[in-house]
Amino acid sequence: MLRIAAVSFVFGSLAVGLLLLCSAFGLAIIADVRGWESFGIGSGVLTIFDYKRTPEGTETVIGTGAILVALLAGTLHAIAGTVLWTRTARRR
């Protein structure tokens, strides 16, 4: 059961982390092309994404909030995988 939970956690975290990373890069490209002003998703330590436009150029930050969201998703995925595994094990 521990192996199921660990594998579910790792794959859930990686999937959501990669999704957040690709979404952030895509959003940064769109914001740069369309000339959007500075904006951010999240605040403080829980910043997921931050885009800043300055006179010198642009700056994109993928914050620690993205890591926390990925870890939370991995935890939920591990719980769901464990629950489903125990339910199917009882049927056998």
C-alpha positions, 0 to 999 in steps of 0.5 A: 500500500505504501508503494501505491501511495508513493507512486501516486504522490510522485506522479500526481506532483509531477503532472501538476507541477509540469502543468503549472510550469507550462501554463506559466510559460505560456501565460508569460509569452501571451502577456509579453506579446499582447503588452500586458502590464504587471500582474501576479497570481498569489501573494507573498510566499504563496506566489504561484506566478508573477509577471513584471513589466519594467522599462528595462524589460520583463521579468517572469517569476514562478514562485514557491506557491507552484511547488506547494500546489504541486505537493498538495495535488500529489498528496490528494492523488496519493490519498485517492490512489490508496483509497481506490487500491484498498477498495479493489483489494477488498473485492478480490 
